[in-house]
Amino acid sequence: MDQLSTVFGALADPTRRAILQRLTDGDATVAQLADPFSMSQPAISKHLKVLEAAGLISRSRVATARFSHLEAQPLKEATEYMQRYKQFWGESFDKLDAALADYLKEAKND
Amino acid sequence: MTDRPTGIADTDVYMTRAFDAPRDLVWRFWTEPELVSTWFGPHTTHTPVDRIDIELRPGGNWNITMIDNETGAEYPIRGRVLEVEAPVYFLVEQYGETANGFAELMHLRVEFHDHGEKTRVTLHQGPFSAEFRDMTIDGWEESFVRMDGQFA
């Protein structure tokens, strides 16, 4: 599986998305990340492993604490990928807007 | 906490736009081939009416082929209607032709909200998953890459 697929898989889970959002405020330990969720630290650790495998976070050890750090690049690629679809529909909507206006103008003139 | 935090990539595309036309007419522009062909697809493509096959019933076809204006390359979209309630919404299951045959991929749901002389269209397409990536290898990605190149 290529990296973008892994990224989308990792992003498919709401808990993992919430963890990423928390990390936009700064690095955090497993305990700090587990705090807002009614989940055990091992359960959070599992999510962190998925995020790490997707390259969305990196983890470092300071003394006994393990910190998670948000990695922006894979997220940026995934966002850009979906951005192309938004562009597809955005352009189509612009054309639909114009086509409707033409149609209504003609109907009025008839 | 919201399910879809802002600033974080999601797995689905959500779009909404208000159009200056009554709902019945906007619905026709999405479902009648001769009207769909007037607007569907990026600026760099066109969509001939005889390459649009929309059957508005559960199990019906939802096939649209876009053609690149410059190269003539074809970008087919293949789908099957799952649910339809005129002029309120339709739900299409899109699939792509891959090297391994057909693979079911994602859903496209388009809703039409009546605001008198205006209509709000909301579109939901997804999920963008691993299976979806398989399709893009021989599907839309080429056209979007090309499109990106032209807009660069």
Chai-1 contact restraints between the chains, C-beta under 6 A:
chainA,res_idxA,chainB,res_idxB,connection_type,confidence,min_distance_angstrom,max_distance_angstrom,comment,restraint_id
A,M1,B,A130,contact,1.0,0.0,6.0,A-B,restraint_1
A,S5,B,A130,contact,1.0,0.0,6.0,A-B,restraint_2
A,S5,B,R133,contact,1.0,0.0,6.0,A-B,restraint_3
A,F8,B,T11,contact,1.0,0.0,6.0,A-B,restraint_4
A,F8,B,F128,contact,1.0,0.0,6.0,A-B,restraint_5
A,F8,B,S129,contact,1.0,0.0,6.0,A-B,restraint_6
A,L11,B,A9,contact,1.0,0.0,6.0,A-B,restraint_7
A,L11,B,T11,contact,1.0,0.0,6.0,A-B,restraint_8
A,A12,B,T11,contact,1.0,0.0,6.0,A-B,restraint_9
A,P14,B,D3,contact,1.0,0.0,6.0,A-B,restraint_10
A,R17,B,P5,contact,1.0,0.0,6.0,A-B,restraint_11
A,R17,B,I8,contact,1.0,0.0,6.0,A-B,restraint_12
A,A18,B,M1,contact,1.0,0.0,6.0,A-B,restraint_13
A,L20,B,I8,contact,1.0,0.0,6.0,A-B,restraint_14
A,Q21,B,P5,contact,1.0,0.0,6.0,A-B,restraint_15
A,Q21,B,I8,contact,1.0,0.0,6.0,A-B,restraint_16
A,L75,B,A9,contact,1.0,0.0,6.0,A-B,restraint_17
A,A78,B,A9,contact,1.0,0.0,6.0,A-B,restraint_18
A,T79,B,A9,contact,1.0,0.0,6.0,A-B,restraint_19
A,M82,B,V13,contact,1.0,0.0,6.0,A-B,restraint_20
A,R84,B,F144,contact,1.0,0.0,6.0,A-B,restraint_21
A,Y85,B,V13,contact,1.0,0.0,6.0,A-B,restraint_22
A,K86,B,V13,contact,1.0,0.0,6.0,A-B,restraint_23
A,F88,B,P42,contact,1.0,0.0,6.0,A-B,restraint_24
A,W89,B,M15,contact,1.0,0.0,6.0,A-B,restraint_25
A,E91,B,P42,contact,1.0,0.0,6.0,A-B,restraint_26
A,E91,B,H43,contact,1.0,0.0,6.0,A-B,restraint_27
A,S92,B,F40,contact,1.0,0.0,6.0,A-B,restraint_28
A,F93,B,R17,contact,1.0,0.0,6.0,A-B,restraint_29
A,K95,B,W39,contact,1.0,0.0,6.0,A-B,restraint_30
A,L96,B,W39,contact,1.0,0.0,6.0,A-B,restraint_31
A,A99,B,T38,contact,1.0,0.0,6.0,A-B,restraint_32
A,A99,B,W39,contact,1.0,0.0,6.0,A-B,restraint_33
A,L100,B,F19,contact,1.0,0.0,6.0,A-B,restraint_34
A,L100,B,A21,contact,1.0,0.0,6.0,A-B,restraint_35
